[in-house]
Amino acid sequence: MVWLDASFATSPKELLQAFVLKTFNHSFSVRYSYTHAIRSYDNTYTHATQVIRANSLYYS
């Protein structure tokens, strides 16, 4: 849901511009958060795999 501040826009054109801008910013932040979460998971998985490999080499 995108909320608009009525005092921000004075004309229908400004209202539309504000709506488009807020919608774009919201979708961009959601996309960035999703990408960041996937990248973070990949890094954690890679690190865990490296630790397991190092331990198995050390204890073998």
C-alpha positions in Angstrom: 0.0 0.0 0.0 1.4 3.4 -1.0 0.3 6.4 1.1 0.3 9.9 -0.2 0.4 13.1 1.7 -2.3 15.3 0.4 -0.5 18.5 1.4 2.5 17.5 -0.7 0.8 17.6 -4.1 -1.4 20.5 -5.3 -2.3 19.3 -8.8 -3.4 16.0 -10.2 -0.1 15.9 -12.2 2.0 16.3 -9.0 -0.2 13.7 -7.2 0.6 11.2 -10.0 4.3 12.0 -9.9 4.4 11.5 -6.2 2.5 8.2 -6.5 4.9 6.9 -9.2 8.0 8.0 -7.2 6.8 6.4 -4.0 5.8 3.2 -5.8 9.2 3.0 -7.5 11.1 3.7 -4.3 9.0 1.0 -2.4 9.6 -1.7 -5.1 13.3 -0.8 -5.3 13.8 -1.2 -1.6 11.9 -4.5 -1.5 14.0 -5.8 -4.4 17.2 -4.6 -2.7 16.2 -6.3 0.5 15.5 -9.6 -1.2 18.8 -9.5 -3.2 20.7 -8.6 0.0 19.0 -11.5 1.9 19.9 -14.0 -0.9 23.5 -12.7 -1.0 23.8 -12.9 2.7 22.5 -16.5 2.7 25.0 -17.4 0.0 27.9 -15.9 1.9 26.9 -17.8 5.1 26.5 -21.1 3.3 29.9 -20.6 1.6 31.6 -19.7 4.9 30.0 -22.8 6.6 31.2 -25.0 3.8 34.7 -23.7 4.1 34.8 -24.2 7.9 33.5 -27.8 7.5 36.2 -28.5 4.8 38.9 -27.0 7.0 37.8 -29.0 10.0 37.7 -32.2 8.0 41.2 -31.6 6.7 42.5 -30.8 10.2 40.9 -33.8 11.9 41.7 -36.4 9.1 
